[in-house]
Amino acid sequence: MISKDANWWIFALPAFLGSDRLLEDAYVVVPSIFLAFLALSLLTWALSPGGIAWRHGRNRKGRVPIHGPLGLPIFGSLLALRGRPGRDCLPHRVLAAAAARTPAGAQLMAFSLGSAPAVVSSDPRTAREILASPGFADRPLKRSARSLMFERAIGFAPAGAYWRLLRRVAASHLFAPRRVSAHGPARLLDCAAMVSRIAAEQRVRGFVALRDHLQLASLNSIMGSVFGKRYDVGRDAEELEDLRSMVREGFELLGAFNWSDYVPWLSYVHDPARVDERCARLVPRVKRFVRGIIAEHRRKNDEGSNKVAADEADFVDVLLSLDGDEKLDEDDMVAILWEMIFRGTDTTALLTEWIMAELVLHPRVQETLRRELADAASRGGGGGLTDADMARLPYLQAVVKEGLRMHPPGPLLSWARLSTSDVQLSNGMLVPAGTTAMVNMWAICHDPSVWEDPDTFMPERFLERDVDVRGGDLRLAPFGSGRRVCPGKNLGLATVTMWVAELVRRFEWAEHAACPVDLSELLKLSCEMKHPLHAVAVVRN
Ligand code: HEM
């Protein structure tokens, strides 16, 4: 193993070169020594286990060292992780393969994101310790996230009094279970509108491009919960397009790989995505939009025309009603509300698309689910199913869980953690302060020692043994776990479960001959189907 102690032989160079000639040919020798020193430093960096960010034995602070692949000078493992075309070049797959080659790599593997030290765990036990540890309650902040005001929103606010306040507001007001169920009927209406748009497309084109429908429904559903606002594609086309373009731009800026997040000085010479410039253009648009909605709520409150039951109030009403220590200023409200749109829209839509793709590929599973839904509906008098009905349907729950296992929307849990102090793990490894930590949930979900036959879509596995997907069981924790677990998990699960149930109840889904289902992945902010699902949706009467 090469360490900084290996530099000793630099001192023997003069003797090696010959001391007489040294003085005569100083102009040759000095640059040579400099180059040799540089080469040696680069070698030392590059040969540090885990890469340059782990030099000087940073990986050996604990009783058990953290091993990792060698990285390149300056870039560390960034080139390998950037993601290239091809199934096995996506970061979660690259990291899973590297962990398998590294001693104890599944438990924890060190690597370098440019100059930032990082660890990744692909093991439920170590993952639990990381996600639950108070030492990992922070998140590294991307440049674009800071520029887009997310530092003041729940997801990126540094762990501290302000973030704790936001979590409290989220748990006791925004995502309280009674509020999620009070919004159930409105979600069902959004879903019914989606179902009729799908039926119309099937009639006209003979097949359905499901993604567009899911994205519109998820935007409407989240806009309803957050802003109390829903869009009609025909009537509100202009405002809807404006909102969609802001969301698209925000997703691109947040999801884009940005070299200067990891090699900070690069931003001065190389910023092909023009991140700062684009963020500076987007932020005033977002502020104008969200402030307009807040002003409208204030006006209605003053007029007394905003009369809804407390549990049916939207997020703007809730934030405006906070008082005393909990009162937030307007810019913070803009950041919090805007973040909800980002977190809530793509995850639910893309997870439903993955599940529907699996159901198209597995007609037997689709039929079993349809029978369960039909039985439940006939028991309930033939009407729609409520959230509470659906929570009692074991096969439906199993299908959603299997979808989450096969295709966790954040294979690396999307948002990493950052250690604020040295964290000692029970396996003897020590993660130093200032280390970015990731959990490779995709690797855990596809690990044959954790899941039997992991690459097969088989909801039945959850009928035999139930697993809590809300963060209690790290074998399947697509919403993360611990203090920063996803606060929107109940809302996300309720939405996806309802959509899958209604789509299967209303249509028979089959493969479109001209466009077979392709399960290739594309990792952006979340992991989506690279080729959007096109399928034939035969209306059921
Ligand atoms: C299928 C749907 C969803 C999935 C798979 C998902 C997944 C995640 C994951 C993996 C995290 C990081 C957790 C951790 O670090 O332990 C997270 C955080 C977060 N999610 Fe979700 N999410 C979903 C839906 C939603 C929805 C609907 C909302 C809100 C409308 C939301 C709001 C948030 C927020 C605010 C955070 C940051 C929490 C913090 O840092 O304290 N998510 N989500």
Boltz pocket constraint, residues with backbone or C-beta under 6 A from the ligand:
constraints:
  - pocket:
      binder: B
      contacts: [[A, 131], [A, 154], [A, 155], [A, 156], [A, 167], [A, 222], [A, 339], [A, 340], [A, 341], [A, 343], [A, 344], [A, 345], [A, 347], [A, 348], [A, 351], [A, 409], [A, 410], [A, 413], [A, 414], [A, 415], [A, 416], [A, 477], [A, 478], [A, 479], [A, 480], [A, 481], [A, 482], [A, 483], [A, 484], [A, 485], [A, 486], [A, 487], [A, 488], [A, 489], [A, 491], [A, 492], [A, 493], [A, 496]]
      max_distance: 6.0
